Amino acid sequence: TPDPEPVAEELPLEAIVATTAGDYETDGGASEGPAELATDGNAGTKWHTEWFPEEGNSYETHWLQLELDGFYEVSGFKYLPRQDQSTNGDITKYQILVSVNGKDWTVAAEGTWDTTTDWKEVSFEPQSAKYVRLQTIEATSDQSLKFASAAEVRVVAYVGETPDTPDVPDVPTVNKNALDAA
């Protein structure tokens, strides 16, 4: 029988091995602030940018980055805005960027989202990636400050096939047994 066709589906949270952000609130307690809160499986917590940044206030640092446990043919992204009574930081204009090394980025998608509290999803041409970034271009705010937030995010990728590993610089390995024997 032929191999089943690959299917694009939401990656499990276990496939996200690290979550970082350009900035985040440090005084938000256990439910608001650090990037990891956007991938904790709890819609009641959220990543949120700094409330009162000391240096400027720009969307340039309002990004959320996910590191995956391997290379995937990434074909989509899902975003759940904060689920409390506030809309501060709800992302309304975005870019989704992908990278094989976490340094060189390609824009995979860009667009706008409405201001409802429903899940937002964007699909795009599959691209091999180990890193996925949500970059805020615009977001809602009830002040003059610029914010970004996310209750949860997910990556959509093709499963059922292993993509070719892109050309990424090799990391030298050391045979510890050989060193011990020397």
Secondary structure, 3 states (H helix, E strand, C coil): CCCCCCEEEECCHHHEEEEEECCCCCCCCCCEECHHHHHCCCCCCEEECCCCCCCCCCHHHCEEEEEEEEEEEEEEEEEECCCCCCCCCEEEEEEEEEECCCCCCEEEEEEECCCCCCCEEEEEEEEEEEEEEEEEEEECCCCCCCCCEECEEEEEEEECCCCCCCCCCCCCCCCHHHHHHC
